[in-house]
């Protein structure tokens, strides 16, 4: 009898933090993603939108740099040199 309750308690101890983290990520995701998906009008970007292509390039370079930096950090964390 106690072994069944103990097994149930072990399962709950594992499942509850996982479910809480999924709820937290689900709540936070729209808050984080909304500013990233906002498009600027041509008047906000520059005179008649002339600087818009250059700003897209800068934005892409910053994004690629941040992604590669995160990947490098993760690779060193999972496979330390030596």
C-alpha positions in Angstrom: 0.0 0.0 0.0 2.7 2.4 1.0 4.8 1.5 -2.1 2.0 2.5 -4.4 1.6 5.9 -2.6 5.4 6.4 -2.7 5.5 5.7 -6.5 2.6 8.1 -7.0 4.4 10.7 -5.0 7.6 10.2 -7.1 5.6 10.7 -10.3 4.0 13.8 -9.0 7.3 15.3 -7.8 8.6 14.9 -11.4 5.5 16.0 -13.3 4.4 19.1 -11.3 7.7 21.1 -12.0 7.5 20.1 -15.7 3.9 21.2 -15.9 4.6 24.5 -14.1 7.5 25.2 -16.4 5.3 24.6 -19.5 2.7 27.0 -18.1 5.4 29.6 -17.3 6.8 29.4 -20.9 3.4 29.5 -22.4 2.5 32.7 -20.5 5.9 34.4 -21.1 6.2 33.5 -24.8 3.7 36.1 -26.2 5.2 38.8 -24.0 8.7 38.1 -25.4 7.7 37.5 -29.0 5.3 40.4 -29.5 8.0 43.1 -29.7 10.1 41.0 -32.0 7.3 40.6 -34.5 6.4 44.3 -34.7 7.0 45.8 -38.1 8.1 49.4 -38.4 6.5 51.7 -41.0 8.5 53.4 -43.6 8.3 56.7 -41.8 9.7 55.1 -38.6 12.6 53.5 -40.4 13.9 56.5 -42.3 13.1 59.1 -44.9 10.7 57.4 -47.3 12.0 54.0 -46.1 15.4 54.3 -47.8 17.3 52.9 -44.8 15.0 50.0 -44.3 17.0 47.4 -46.3 20.2 48.3 -44.4 18.4 48.0 -41.0 17.2 44.6 -42.0 20.8 43.6 -42.7 21.9 44.9 -39.4 19.1 43.1 -37.6 19.9 39.8 -39.4 23.6 40.1 -38.5 22.8 40.8 -34.8 20.4 37.8 -34.8 23.0 35.5 -36.4 25.7 36.7 -33.9 23.4 36.0 -31.0 22.4 32.6 -32.2 26.0 31.5 -32.9 27.1 32.8 -29.6 24.5 30.8 -27.8 25.4 27.7 -29.8 29.1 28.1 -29.0 28.3 28.5 -25.3 26.1 25.5 -25.3 28.7 23.4 -27.1 31.3 24.3 -24.5 28.9 23.6 -21.7 28.0 20.1 -23.1 31.5 19.2 -24.4 34.2 21.0 -22.4 37.6 21.1 -24.2 40.3 18.8 -23.0 
